[in-house]
Amino acid sequence: MRETPNFIDATVTVLHREDGNTDRLVRQLKLLGLRPTLQWAPLTVPETADIVMVDADQGFDDLLPWKKDQAPCPVIALLASEAPGRIAWAIAHGAAAIIAKPVSASAVYPALVMAMSIHQERRQAQDHINHLEERVRLRPLVHGAVEKLMQARGIGEDEAYRILRQCAMHRRLPMEQIAAFILAGAEPLPEAS
């Protein structure tokens, strides 16, 4: 994240029992332009807010309906305990920042920025992983097209791969897509250039 996010009108669900900490937190969130709601009931995915803050001291597995890599929004843990199990619970449920209790007004904005930034980085990393996994899954197509070129043209594997790569570059398409076209017969076998 290169720029500081704007939180005006963002919704925040605070999963915490009402107490002095939540009073200070809600007041600070409103001062920052956010629209907080306070509840102590399990969250369901359709009602997910732009940001979720959760009491990690009292949190339980069904409170948040996702695991770390599936959090649909930034998650911030509210934590008074130093217990490793509570910290691990927060991390396992996607917390990207922690606000220590008792809540200090000056801790809220930095936690929001950090959680937003880390959430964005996690999503970009997951998108990249998904892209790479798809390419690996389609790798047999490339291998099949290379074999077809080798047999049809009487050339070696390196030359067949070079021809396939060159064809993909000229067409500005992924190699996997060109390979699929060749194997399906929708694309004539490219010539060496």
C-alpha positions as CSV (number, residue, x, y, z in Angstrom):
1,M,0.0,0.0,0.0
2,R,1.6,3.2,-1.1
3,E,-0.9,5.8,0.1
4,T,-2.7,6.1,3.5
5,P,-6.2,4.8,3.1
6,N,-9.3,7.0,3.6
7,F,-11.7,5.4,6.1
8,I,-14.6,7.9,5.7
9,D,-17.9,6.0,5.7
10,A,-16.2,2.6,6.0
11,T,-18.2,0.2,8.2
12,V,-16.6,-1.5,11.1
13,T,-18.1,-4.4,13.0
14,V,-16.7,-4.6,16.6
15,L,-17.2,-8.1,18.0
16,H,-16.8,-7.3,21.7
17,R,-19.0,-7.1,24.8
18,E,-19.8,-3.5,25.6
19,D,-17.5,-2.0,28.2
20,G,-15.2,1.0,28.7
21,N,-12.9,-0.2,26.0
22,T,-15.6,-0.4,23.4
23,D,-16.9,3.1,24.4
24,R,-13.4,4.6,23.7
25,L,-13.0,2.5,20.5
26,V,-16.4,3.4,19.1
27,R,-15.9,7.1,19.9
28,Q,-12.5,7.1,18.1
29,L,-13.8,5.2,15.1
30,K,-16.5,7.8,14.7
31,L,-14.0,10.6,15.0
32,L,-12.1,9.0,12.1
33,G,-15.2,9.0,10.0
34,L,-16.0,5.3,10.3
35,R,-19.5,3.8,10.9
36,P,-19.0,1.3,13.8
37,T,-21.5,-1.3,15.0
38,L,-21.0,-3.2,18.2
39,Q,-22.1,-6.8,18.7
40,W,-21.2,-9.9,20.6
41,A,-22.6,-12.6,18.3
42,P,-21.0,-14.7,15.6
43,L,-20.5,-12.9,12.3
44,T,-21.9,-14.3,9.1
45,V,-20.1,-13.6,5.8
46,P,-23.0,-11.7,4.1
47,E,-23.0,-9.2,6.9
48,T,-19.3,-8.6,6.9
49,A,-18.3,-5.0,7.2
50,D,-15.4,-3.2,5.6
51,I,-13.3,-3.9,8.7
52,V,-13.8,-6.3,11.6
53,M,-12.4,-5.8,15.1
54,V,-12.6,-8.8,17.4
55,D,-12.1,-9.4,21.1
56,A,-9.3,-12.0,20.9
57,D,-9.4,-12.5,24.7
58,Q,-12.9,-14.0,24.5
59,G,-13.0,-15.0,20.8
60,F,-14.1,-18.5,19.9
61,D,-13.9,-20.3,16.6
62,D,-17.4,-19.7,15.4
63,L,-17.2,-16.0,16.1
64,L,-15.6,-15.4,12.7
65,P,-16.7,-17.7,9.9
66,W,-13.3,-17.9,8.1
67,K,-9.7,-18.8,8.5
68,K,-6.6,-16.5,8.0
69,D,-6.3,-16.8,4.3
70,Q,-10.0,-16.4,3.7
71,A,-10.8,-13.2,5.6
72,P,-12.9,-11.1,3.3
73,C,-11.9,-7.9,5.0
74,P,-9.1,-6.5,7.3
75,V,-9.3,-8.0,10.8
76,I,-7.9,-6.3,13.9
77,A,-7.6,-8.1,17.2
78,L,-8.4,-6.4,20.5
79,L,-6.2,-8.0,23.1
80,A,-5.3,-7.6,26.7
81,S,-3.8,-11.0,27.3
82,E,-0.3,-12.1,26.5
83,A,-1.3,-15.7,26.3
84,P,0.3,-17.3,23.2
85,G,-3.0,-19.2,22.5
86,R,-5.0,-16.0,22.3
87,I,-2.4,-14.5,19.9
88,A,-2.4,-17.6,17.8
89,W,-6.2,-17.6,17.7
90,A,-6.2,-14.0,16.4
91,I,-3.6,-14.8,13.8
92,A,-5.4,-18.0,12.7
93,H,-8.5,-15.9,12.1
94,G,-6.7,-13.3,9.9
95,A,-5.8,-10.5,12.4
96,A,-3.4,-8.2,10.7
97,A,-3.0,-5.8,13.6
98,I,-3.6,-5.7,17.3
99,I,-5.0,-3.0,19.5
100,A,-3.9,-3.5,23.1
101,K,-6.5,-3.2,25.8
102,P,-7.2,-0.9,27.5
103,V,-7.8,0.8,24.2
104,S,-5.8,4.0,23.6
105,A,-7.3,6.4,21.0
106,S,-3.8,6.9,19.5
107,A,-3.6,3.1,18.7
108,V,-6.7,2.9,16.5
109,Y,-5.6,4.7,13.4
110,P,-2.2,3.0,13.0
111,A,-3.9,-0.4,13.5
112,L,-6.5,0.4,10.8
113,V,-3.8,1.4,8.3
114,M,-1.7,-1.6,9.1
115,A,-4.6,-4.0,8.9
116,M,-5.7,-2.5,5.6
117,S,-2.2,-2.7,4.1
118,I,-1.6,-6.3,5.3
119,H,-5.0,-7.5,4.1
120,Q,-4.3,-6.0,0.6
121,E,-0.9,-7.6,0.5
122,R,-2.4,-11.0,1.5
123,R,-5.0,-10.7,-1.3
124,Q,-2.4,-9.8,-3.9
125,A,-0.2,-12.7,-2.7
126,Q,-3.2,-15.1,-2.9
127,D,-4.1,-13.9,-6.4
128,H,-0.5,-14.5,-7.5
129,I,-0.5,-18.0,-5.9
130,N,-3.8,-18.8,-7.7
131,H,-2.3,-17.6,-11.0
132,L,0.8,-19.7,-10.6
133,E,-1.2,-22.8,-9.5
134,E,-3.3,-22.4,-12.6
135,R,-0.2,-22.2,-14.8
136,V,1.2,-25.4,-13.1
137,R,-2.1,-27.1,-13.7
138,L,-2.0,-26.3,-17.4
139,R,1.6,-27.3,-17.8
140,P,0.7,-30.7,-19.3
141,L,-0.9,-28.8,-22.2
142,V,2.4,-27.1,-22.9
143,H,4.2,-30.4,-22.7
144,G,1.6,-32.0,-25.1
145,A,2.0,-29.2,-27.6
146,V,5.8,-29.4,-27.5
147,E,5.5,-33.2,-28.2
148,K,3.1,-32.6,-31.0
149,L,5.5,-30.0,-32.6
150,M,8.4,-32.4,-32.1
151,Q,6.6,-35.2,-33.9
152,A,5.1,-33.0,-36.7
153,R,8.3,-31.1,-37.5
154,G,11.0,-33.6,-36.6
155,I,12.7,-31.2,-34.2
156,G,14.1,-31.5,-30.7
157,E,12.3,-30.5,-27.5
158,D,14.2,-27.2,-27.0
159,E,13.4,-26.1,-30.6
160,A,9.7,-27.1,-30.2
161,Y,9.5,-25.2,-26.9
162,R,11.2,-22.1,-28.5
163,I,8.7,-22.2,-31.4
164,L,5.8,-22.4,-29.0
165,R,7.1,-19.6,-26.8
166,Q,7.7,-17.4,-29.9
167,C,4.2,-18.1,-31.2
168,A,2.7,-17.1,-27.8
169,M,4.8,-13.9,-27.7
170,H,3.7,-12.9,-31.3
171,R,0.1,-13.6,-30.5
172,R,0.4,-12.0,-27.0
173,L,-1.2,-14.9,-25.4
174,P,-0.1,-17.2,-22.6
175,M,1.8,-20.3,-23.7
176,E,-0.8,-22.5,-22.1
177,Q,-3.5,-21.0,-24.2
178,I,-1.6,-21.4,-27.4
179,A,-0.8,-25.0,-26.4
180,A,-4.5,-25.7,-25.8
181,F,-5.3,-24.3,-29.2
182,I,-2.7,-26.5,-30.9
183,L,-3.8,-29.6,-29.1
184,A,-7.5,-28.9,-29.9
185,G,-6.6,-28.4,-33.5
186,A,-8.0,-24.8,-33.4
187,E,-4.5,-23.4,-34.2
188,P,-2.3,-24.6,-37.0
189,L,1.1,-25.8,-36.0
190,P,3.4,-22.8,-35.9
191,E,6.5,-22.8,-38.2
192,A,10.0,-22.2,-37.0
193,S,11.2,-18.7,-37.6
